[in-house]
């Protein structure tokens, strides 16, 4: 169960309180300055967030929280309204690894592993996708077709594979030569509740599904691998899914 909801909060220009001295407080200041926040060291009434790095933070944290300010207390997760993840940055692409304050060391270790996997060109790819938003809409006027074309291009081994350092350089050629994606119906049987037992192909089908038909025995950890906005329909045992326009992932538990 999730105990926190990851959010990307636009903090540029926002007033943020940082209370404390020494390296823990300085580290928060450096991070906030990179994000464009307006820092203050007092309990400014305009502040929306506060970071507290004090030896005895309870009083300051309580006063700020009573005013409706969201508070982060360094090394005291039980006093935090929000925690700060370990952040990997590739231009506009931000990947945050958090543990809800359970283990900052684990979050950092995972982020370091990802540093070696994600190419520096990922930011360039993101910028190209953003700049081409109008061209993409013109190329695929139908939103579902546009999403499917992008899903196929960005999939592992696709022309815009995010893990391929050369993918950004192929963007223009892909956009000029891209073809519309077709509809598809994919059916497979799962024999385990563990998402790691899905094949790569099955995981991709789920990730690009418009709708998921599944029997009741299929575990929730498998179903959440589908797109968050995919429509779900529960099937009776042995019932076949009706034909549906668009990509359909039918999951049956054997």
N, C-alpha and C positions, 0 to 999 in steps of 0.2 A: 504494500500500500504506500502511495506517495504521501509524505507529510508536508511537502513543500511544492509549490508550483513555480517552475523556472520561468522567469520573465526577463525580457530585455527592455530596460527602462531608459528612456531618453533623458539623460541627466545634464546635457550641455546647457549652461546658463541657469541651472537650478541652484538654489542656495542649499548648501550641505554643511552641517556642523561636524567638526572633528575636535573632540576633547581629548587632551592628553599630550604627552611629550615622549621623546625617545623613538626608537626604531619602529615599534608597532604602529604608532600614530603617524610617523613619517611615511611608512609604506602605504597607509591608506590615503594620505595626502597625494602622494605621487600617482597612485591609481586614479583618484578622482580628478586630478589636474589633467591627466591624459584624456579623460572623458569629457573635459570641458566644464566641470562643475565650478560654481562660485563658492569658495570655501570661507567659513567663518569659524572663529574659536569661541564664540559666546552662544548662548541659547537663543539665537535669532528667531524671531517670531515668523519670519518668512520661510524658514527651513522646512523641507519635506522629509529629509533623511538626516540621521545622525550616526556618527561612529564614535564610540567611547572606548578609549584606551587608558583607563585609570586603574590604580591599584585597588581602589574601592569604588566600583562603578555603580553600585546599586542605587544610590541616591540620585545621581544624574540621570541614569537610565529611567528611573521611575518618574521623575519630573517631566522628562521629554515625552515619554509614552503617554502620560496623563494629558498632554497637549495635543495628542494625535500624531506625533512624529514617530515614524518607523525607526527603530533603533537596532544597531549592530554593536555588540559588546565583544571586544577582542578576547578570544580564548575563553569565552563564557557562553556557549551555545544555549544554555538554559535561559539566558537573559535576552536572547536575540529575537527580534521580530523577523529578521531576514539574515541570511548568511551570504558570504561572498565566495563564489566558486573560484577554482583555478581556471585561468582564462588562456586560451590559445587564440591568437589573432593572425588572420591572413587578410589584410585589407578590410573590406566590409564584413568578411566572414568572422564571426566570433563563436568559438566553441567553448562552452562552460562546463566544467566537470565539478560537481558538488556532491557532498555526502551529508548535507544537512547539519554540518558541524561535528559529525561523528569522528572524522579523521581527515584533517587537512593534508597530512602526509600522503594518504592514499590518493586523494584528488590530484595532488601534485605529481605523483608517480604516473598516474594514468595520463595526465596531460603531457608529460614528457614522452611517454610512449607514442602518443598521437603526433607530437612534434616531428617525429621521424617518419611518419606515414603520410602526412598531408604536405603536398608540395607548396613552395612559395608562390607558384603561379595560380593557386586557387583563388587568391584575391583578384587577379586579372580576369579570370573566368567569370567571377561574380560581377565585376564591373561591366564586362561585355554583355552579360545577360541583362543587367539592369538598363544599360544604354539602348539595348535592342528591343525593349518592351513594346514599343509601337510597331516595329517591324514584325515582331512575333504575332501581334494581334492581326496585322494585315495578312500575314502568311497563313495563319489559321484563325479564321473569324469565329469558329466554334470553340468555346472554352475547353470542352472535353477533349477535342482533337488536339488543341494546343498543349494541354497538359500531358496527353499520351505521347506526343512527339518529344517533349522535353524529358519525360520519364525514360523513354527508349534511348535518347541521346546521352543522358546522364547516368545510365546504368553501367555497371561494371563491364568494361570492354567496349562500351559505346564510344562514339566519336568525341563526346564531351565528358568522358569519365573523370570525375573530380580528382581521383587519385593518380591520374596520368599527367605528368608535368607538361606534356605537349598539347593538352586538350585546348587550352586557351588559344593557341595559335591556329587551331582548326575551326574556330568558331565561325568565321565569315564563310568559309567553304561549306560548312555544315548548313548554315542558314540558306545559302543560295541553292544547295542541292537537296535539301530535305524533302522527304515525301510524306504525305499524310499517312498516319498510322491507321490500321484497320481495327475492326472489332475482334474480340477474342473471348473464348470461353474455355477455362482451364479447370480441370477437375483432378483432385488427388486425394489420397487417403492418408491420414496421420495415425500413427501407432503409438504416440508418446505425447505427454503433456509438456515436454521440454522444448522450448523454441529453438534450442541449439540443435535439435534433431531434424529440423527442417532442412531440406536441400537448398542450395543457393537459388535454384530456379523457383522453388516453391516460395521462398522468402521474397523474391522479386515479384512474383505474381501477386502476393498479398500486398506488397508495398505500393503497387500500382492499381489496385482494385477500385472499381467504382461501386461494386456491391459484393457482399460476401454471404453466400448461403452456407449454412453449417448445421450439422446435427447438434443436439443439446449436449452430447458428451465431449465436444471439442472444448478444450480448456481455454479460459480467458487469456492466459499468457501468450497463447498462439494467436488469438483473435486481435489482440492489441498490436500485433505486427502489421495489421492492415492500416491503410490511411485512416486518419482520425475521422474524416468526413465520409468514409465509405458506408453505404447503407447495409445494415445487417438484417438477414432474414433467417429465422430458425426453421430447420427442416424436420419433419417427422422421420423416424428411422426408415431408411431405404427409399425415401421420397426423392424424386429427381427435381433439380432446380429448373424452373421454366426458362425459356430463352429470354434473354434480356439484352437490349442494345447497349453496347459498351463492354468494357472488360469486366468479366465476372469471375470471381474465384469461388469455386464450390469446394468446400472442405467436408470430407466424410471421415468419421472415426471408424477404423476397422477393428 
